[in-house]
Amino acid sequence: MTYAPPWVKKDPQRFPRTITRLKGTSTTKVNGFLSVVGGDTASADARAFAALMAHLKAYDGAQGQGTVLMVQVENEPGVLSDSRDRSETANNLFESEVPSSFIDTLEKAKRQGSLNRHITGNFSVLAGGSTDIPRGKSWEATFGAGIYTDELFMAYHYASFIGKVAAAGKAAYDLPMFTNAALRSTSRSIIDNTGGGSEPGIYPSGGPVETVIDIYHLFAASLDFVCPDIYFADYETMCKEYTHRGQALFVPEQRRDEPGVLRTWLALGKYGALGTAPFGIDSITASESVYTRHYALIRSVEQHIHAARQAGRQVTSFFFDSVPIGEQDKSVPVEAVFGPWKLVIKRQWTHGHPAVGYGMIIQQPHSTDAFLLIGEGFIVAFESTNPEASFTGLTHMHEKEVVDERTGELVTRRKFNGDETGCGQVAIMPSQQPDGGWYPIATYIPSRTRIAECEVYSI
């Protein structure tokens, strides 16, 4: 709303505001947000967005530059301070029959088993094996009274609104489009009741959070994907939630600090994300940003990542957060199975203070026994999945460097053996500044390129 032009802000008849109710009272107030029901807001916004996309096509697309890859439609939509819009128009819609098209679409998704556990958990009529959804009734009579029915109602209208705007934009210039969610807090959030709250209205009610993400998939078909803005929520949980229905993952907002960039590895590798965008990165210089060296490494190996994805070869990724001085390392090993091999990935152990760890492992095209290791501060132990194998080790481990980013060409810079590979039994990707602590022998040499290849065998 703050970006709306003055003539929109000053004309509540044509562009009505959301009306919210003060918690615990019957008193209502005019909200600072435009309502997505009634008035000319949807049609005006669609025309404006179409004009923007036409301009973008003329000045970027038609010129062959293609600097804009995709477009976000709206930003963190939803009602705040209440679980739904209480305007007269919204109340009339809420008390009217639920649209038959809405019920038809949900019934089909229910039969297909494609609704996620949140929406089926909140509404018994959507759970598998339940009776048909009642028809010809109000939203409360159909789905029950409560804040989650309010949220469902708002999600339908926000998704319909955003879908209309996105469709108008795509008609002018067909680029990938998405919208983003301000997430709710859960028991897995880093900080409770921060960055969204736990109830609709504390977090934006009707926005594309995981409880109603199905509604956006079904009723905003012009969007190519729906995205999470991840700050306080558990990062991996959100990656799982937002790849629901096999949709592409993109994180348009996340932390710009070290914890943020470490989680980028998880998104890109294990979950195949299109990308991550640290919020506020434009207000610091490249030399100040922790993302610079990480993105440089990812860029250097992107041909290998793309090739593996396209060929269906396995890729996984992980991170190990920093350990506060004086505290014990509480990181948990990461396990993955790559064909005939089980991988157990741990933080690199040292006699001094443990460093952060991060990385990606890609199965190589020439052999299921060969792996490209990218990153630093971790160790990989390999185990054969063959129960008759009695020993597993490395045939070799070579430090690699990309000499041509366009092709991904790799050359060998160093060959690791002895202590550098745990006597040939583990792949060690040391940090660039390992802390040896009190131990006088430099068994872990510093990493240079943060790229290596190893091959595994068993007998």
C-alpha positions in Angstrom: 0.0 0.0 0.0 2.9 2.4 0.7 3.9 2.2 -2.9 0.4 2.9 -4.2 0.1 6.3 -6.0 -1.7 9.1 -4.1 -4.8 9.0 -6.2 -5.3 5.4 -5.1 -4.7 6.1 -1.4 -7.2 9.0 -1.5 -10.1 7.1 -3.2 -11.5 4.5 -0.8 -14.7 4.3 -2.8 -12.9 3.0 -5.9 -10.1 1.3 -4.0 -11.6 0.1 -0.7 -9.4 -0.6 2.4 -9.3 -3.8 4.4 -11.4 -3.5 7.6 -10.1 -5.3 10.7 -11.4 -6.0 14.1 -9.6 -5.2 17.3 -8.7 -8.5 19.0 -11.2 -9.4 21.7 -13.7 -6.7 20.7 -16.4 -6.0 18.1 -14.7 -2.7 17.2 -13.5 -2.4 13.7 -11.0 0.0 12.1 -9.8 0.9 8.6 -6.6 -0.9 7.9 -3.7 0.5 5.9 -4.0 -2.2 3.2 -6.2 -2.3 0.1 -8.9 -4.9 0.1 -8.7 -7.7 -2.5 -12.4 -7.9 -2.7 -14.7 -5.3 -4.3 -13.8 -2.0 -6.0 -11.5 -1.5 -9.0 -8.3 -2.6 -7.3 -7.8 -5.9 -9.0 -8.5 -4.6 -12.5 -6.5 -1.4 -12.0 -3.5 -3.3 -10.6 -3.7 -5.8 -13.5 -3.7 -3.0 -16.1 -0.7 -1.3 -14.3 1.2 -4.6 -14.1 0.5 -5.4 -17.8 1.9 -1.9 -18.7 5.0 -2.5 -16.6 5.6 -5.9 -18.3 5.0 -4.4 -21.8 7.6 -1.8 -21.0 10.0 -4.4 -19.7 9.6 -6.5 -22.9 10.2 -3.4 -25.1 13.3 -2.2 -23.2 14.8 -5.5 -22.0 13.3 -8.4 -23.8 13.1 -7.0 -27.3 16.6 -5.6 -27.1 17.9 -9.1 -26.4 19.4 -8.2 -23.1 17.2 -10.4 -20.9 18.5 -9.0 -17.6 15.2 -9.6 -15.9 14.8 -13.4 -15.4 11.6 -13.5 -13.4 9.2 -11.1 -11.7 7.6 -11.1 -8.2 3.9 -10.3 -8.2 3.0 -8.4 -5.0 4.9 -8.8 -1.7 4.1 -10.9 1.3 0.3 -10.6 0.9 -2.2 -11.1 3.6 -4.3 -9.4 6.3 -2.5 -8.2 9.4 -4.1 -7.5 12.8 -7.0 -9.8 12.1 -7.7 -13.2 10.6 -9.7 -11.8 7.7 -11.1 -8.7 6.0 -14.3 -7.5 7.9 -15.4 -5.0 5.2 -19.1 -5.2 4.1 -18.1 -6.7 0.8 -15.9 -9.3 2.5 -18.5 -10.1 5.1 -21.2 -10.7 2.4 -18.9 -13.0 0.5 -18.0 -14.9 3.7 -21.6 -15.4 4.6 -22.6 -16.4 1.0 -22.3 -19.8 -0.5 -18.7 -21.1 -1.0 -18.2 -20.9 -4.8 -18.9 -24.3 -6.4 -15.7 -23.9 -8.5 -13.7 -23.7 -5.3 -15.2 -26.9 -3.9 -14.9 -28.7 -7.2 -11.2 -27.9 -7.4 -10.5 -28.9 -3.8 -12.5 -32.2 -4.3 -10.3 -33.1 -7.2 -7.1 -32.3 -5.3 -8.5 -34.3 -2.4 -9.2 -37.4 -4.6 -5.7 -37.1 -6.1 -4.1 -36.9 -2.6 -2.2 -33.8 -3.5 -3.2 -31.6 -0.6 -0.5 -31.1 2.0 -0.8 -32.3 5.7 -1.5 -28.7 7.0 -4.7 -28.1 5.1 -6.0 -31.6 5.6 -5.2 -31.3 9.3 -7.0 -28.0 9.7 -10.1 -29.1 7.8 -11.5 -32.6 8.3 -13.6 -32.4 5.2 -10.4 -32.3 3.1 -8.8 -35.3 4.8 -8.5 -38.5 2.8 -11.4 -40.8 3.2 -13.7 -38.1 4.5 -17.1 -37.4 3.0 -17.7 -34.9 0.2 -17.4 -31.2 1.0 -20.8 -29.7 1.8 -22.2 -27.4 -0.9 -24.6 -24.5 -0.9 -23.4 -23.3 2.5 -21.4 -20.4 3.9 -17.7 -20.6 4.6 -18.2 -21.2 8.3 -21.0 -23.8 7.7 -18.7 -25.6 5.2 -15.4 -25.5 6.9 -16.2 -24.7 10.5 -15.9 -21.5 12.5 -12.4 -20.3 13.4 -9.3 -18.5 12.4 -8.2 -21.1 9.9 -11.5 -20.8 8.0 -10.9 -17.1 7.9 -7.4 -17.8 6.6 -8.7 -20.2 3.9 -11.3 -17.6 2.8 -8.6 -14.9 2.5 -6.1 -17.2 0.8 -8.7 -17.9 -1.9 -9.3 -14.2 -2.6 -5.6 -13.2 -2.4 -4.7 -16.1 -4.8 -7.5 -15.1 -7.2 -6.4 -11.4 -7.0 -2.7 -12.2 -7.6 -3.5 -14.8 -10.3 -5.5 -12.1 -12.2 -2.7 -9.6 -12.0 0.0 -12.2 -13.0 -2.1 -13.4 -15.9 -2.4 -9.8 -17.2 1.4 -9.4 -16.9 2.2 -12.6 -18.6 -0.1 -11.7 -21.5 2.2 -8.7 -22.1 5.5 -10.5 -21.5 5.6 -14.1 -20.6 8.3 -14.3 -17.9 8.3 -16.7 -14.9 6.3 -15.2 -12.0 6.1 -15.8 -8.3 4.8 -14.4 -5.1 6.3 -14.7 -1.6 5.2 -15.5 1.9 6.0 -13.9 5.2 6.2 -17.1 7.2 4.5 -18.0 10.4 6.4 -19.1 13.4 6.3 -22.7 14.5 7.8 -24.9 17.1 10.8 -25.2 14.8 11.3 -21.5 14.4 14.7 -20.2 15.6 13.1 -17.5 17.7 9.5 -18.0 18.9 6.9 -15.5 17.9 9.3 -13.6 15.7 9.1 -13.0 12.0 5.4 -13.9 11.6 3.7 -15.1 14.7 1.8 -18.3 15.1 -1.8 -17.4 14.2 -3.4 -15.9 11.0 -3.4 -12.1 11.5 -0.2 -12.1 13.5 1.4 -13.5 10.3 -0.3 -12.2 7.1 -3.6 -14.1 7.0 -4.3 -15.5 3.5 -0.7 -15.2 2.4 1.0 -18.2 0.8 2.2 -19.8 4.0 2.4 -23.6 4.0 -1.0 -24.0 5.6 -2.7 -22.7 2.5 0.0 -23.1 -0.2 -2.3 -25.5 -2.0 -4.8 -22.7 -2.5 -2.2 -20.6 -4.4 -1.2 -23.6 -6.5 -4.8 -24.2 -7.5 -6.2 -20.7 -7.8 -3.2 -18.6 -8.9 -2.3 -20.8 -11.9 -0.5 -17.9 -13.6 2.2 -18.0 -10.9 5.0 -20.4 -11.7 5.9 -21.0 -8.1 5.3 -19.7 -4.6 8.3 -18.7 -2.4 9.2 -18.5 1.3 11.0 -15.5 2.8 13.1 -17.4 5.4 14.6 -15.6 8.3 13.5 -17.3 11.6 11.8 -20.5 10.4 13.7 -23.7 10.2 15.4 -23.5 6.8 15.3 -27.1 5.7 11.7 -27.5 6.8 10.7 -24.6 4.6 12.6 -26.0 1.6 10.6 -29.2 2.0 7.3 -27.3 2.4 7.9 -25.1 -0.7 8.8 -27.9 -3.0 5.3 -29.4 -2.4 3.7 -30.6 -5.6 7.2 -30.6 -7.2 7.2 -26.9 -7.6 10.5 -25.0 -8.1 12.2 -23.6 -5.0 13.4 -20.0 -4.9 14.1 -18.0 -1.7 13.6 -14.3 -2.5 14.5 -13.1 1.0 16.8 -14.5 3.6 19.5 -13.4 6.0 22.6 -11.8 4.5 25.0 -13.0 7.2 27.0 -16.2 7.6 24.0 -18.4 8.7 22.2 -17.2 5.6 24.9 -18.0 3.1 25.5 -21.5 4.7 21.9 -22.4 4.1 22.1 -21.3 0.5 24.2 -24.5 0.0 21.3 -26.6 1.3 18.8 -24.9 -1.0 20.9 -25.1 -4.1 22.2 -28.6 -3.7 19.8 -30.9 -1.9 16.6 -29.0 -3.0 17.6 -27.8 -6.4 16.7 -24.2 -5.8 16.7 -21.7 -8.6 18.5 -19.3 -6.3 18.6 -17.4 -3.0 18.5 -13.7 -2.5 19.9 -12.2 0.7 17.8 -9.3 1.8 19.7 -6.0 2.0 22.8 -7.3 0.2 22.7 -4.1 -1.9 23.5 -2.0 1.1 27.0 -3.5 1.6 29.9 -3.8 -0.7 31.1 -7.1 -2.2 34.2 -7.1 -0.1 32.0 -6.8 3.1 29.6 -9.6 2.1 30.1 -13.1 3.2 28.2 -14.2 0.1 31.0 -13.1 -2.3 33.3 -16.0 -1.9 30.5 -18.5 -1.6 28.8 -17.3 -4.7 32.1 -17.3 -6.6 32.7 -20.9 -5.8 29.1 -21.9 -6.8 29.5 -19.9 -10.0 32.7 -21.8 -10.9 31.0 -25.2 -10.6 27.6 -24.3 -11.9 28.1 -26.3 -15.1 28.7 -29.4 -13.1 25.6 -28.8 -11.0 23.4 -28.2 -14.1 24.8 -31.2 -15.9 24.1 -33.5 -12.9 20.5 -32.2 -12.6 19.8 -32.6 -16.2 21.2 -36.2 -16.3 19.4 -37.2 -13.1 22.7 -37.8 -11.2 22.5 -37.5 -7.4 23.4 -34.3 -5.7 23.3 -33.5 -2.0 24.4 -30.6 0.2 24.8 -29.6 3.8 26.1 -27.0 6.3 27.5 -26.9 9.8 27.0 -23.6 11.7 29.6 -21.8 13.6 30.3 -23.0 17.2 30.4 -20.3 19.9 33.7 -20.0 21.6 33.8 -22.3 24.7 30.9 -24.5 23.6 30.9 -28.1 22.3 30.2 -28.9 18.7 26.6 -30.2 18.6 26.3 -30.7 14.9 24.7 -33.9 13.7 26.2 -36.0 10.8 24.4 -35.9 7.5 23.8 -39.1 5.7 23.0 -39.8 2.1 22.9 -42.9 -0.1 24.4 -42.6 -3.6 23.7 -45.8 -5.4 26.0 -48.5 -4.0 27.5 -46.1 -1.4 26.3 -44.6 1.9 27.9 -41.3 2.7 28.3 -40.0 6.3 29.2 -36.3 6.3 30.6 -34.6 9.4 32.2 -31.3 10.3 36.0 -31.5 9.9 37.5 -32.4 13.3 40.5 -30.4 14.6 42.4 -30.1 17.9 41.4 -26.4 17.9 38.1 -24.5 17.5 35.9 -26.1 14.9 35.3 -24.1 11.7 32.0 -23.7 9.8 31.4 -26.3 7.2 29.5 -26.3 4.0 29.4 -28.0 0.7 27.9 -30.1 -2.1 28.6 -33.6 -3.3 27.9 -34.6 -6.9 28.0 -38.0 -8.4 30.3 -37.9 -11.4 29.1 -39.0 -14.8 31.9 -41.5 -15.6 31.3 -43.7 -12.6 28.9 -44.3 -9.7 32.1 -44.7 -7.6 33.4 -41.1 -8.3 32.3 -38.0 -6.5 32.9 -34.2 -6.9 33.3 -32.6 -3.5 32.8 -28.8 -3.3 33.1 -26.7 -0.1 35.2 -26.8 3.0 35.2 -27.8 6.7 33.8 -31.3 6.3 34.8 -35.0 6.1 33.0 -37.7 4.2 33.2 -41.4 5.2 32.0 -43.9 2.6 30.4 -47.3 3.3 29.4 -49.9 0.8 25.7 -50.8 0.8 26.8 -54.4 0.0 26.5 -56.3 3.2 29.3 -58.6 2.1 31.9 -55.8 1.8 34.5 -55.9 4.5 36.5 -52.8 3.7 35.8 -49.4 2.0 38.5 -46.9 1.0 39.6 -44.3 -1.5 41.5 -45.2 -4.7 42.5 -41.5 -5.0 41.6 -38.0 -4.0 42.7 -35.0 -6.1 42.2 -31.3 -5.4 40.7 -29.7 -8.5 40.4 -26.3 -10.0 38.0 -24.9 -12.6 40.0 -23.3 -15.3 37.1 -22.4 -17.6 33.8 -21.5 -16.0 32.0 -21.6 -19.3 32.7 -25.3 -19.7 33.5 -26.3 -16.1 36.8 -27.8 -17.2 38.7 -29.1 -14.2 42.4 -29.7 -13.8 44.3 -31.5 -10.9 46.3 -29.2 -8.7 47.3 -31.6 -5.8 47.0 -35.3 -5.0 46.0 -36.1 -1.4 47.2 -39.2 0.5 48.2 -40.2 4.0 47.0 -37.9 6.8 45.2 -35.8 4.1 42.8 -38.7 3.5 42.8 -40.4 6.9 45.2 -43.1 5.5 43.0 -43.5 2.4 39.7 -44.1 4.3 37.9 -40.7 4.3 37.6 -37.6 2.0 38.7 -34.5 4.0 37.8 -31.1 2.7 39.6 -28.9 5.2 38.8 -25.3 5.9 41.0 -22.6 4.4 42.1 -21.7 7.9 42.0 -24.9 10.0 42.7 -24.3 13.7 45.2 -27.0 14.9 44.9 -25.8 18.5 47.6 -27.2 20.8 48.5 -30.0 18.4 51.9 -29.2 16.8 51.6 -31.4 13.7 49.8 -29.9 10.7 47.9 -32.9 9.6 45.1 -30.9 8.0 46.6 -28.7 5.3 44.5 -25.6 4.3 42.2 -25.9 1.4 43.0 -23.9 -1.7 40.4 -24.4 -4.3 37.6 -25.9 -2.2 37.0 -28.5 -5.0 38.2 -32.1 -5.1 37.4 -35.4 -6.7 37.6 -38.8 -5.1 36.9 -42.4 -6.1 35.7 -45.1 -3.8 36.2 -48.9 -3.7 35.3 -51.8 -1.5 36.4 -55.4 -1.1 
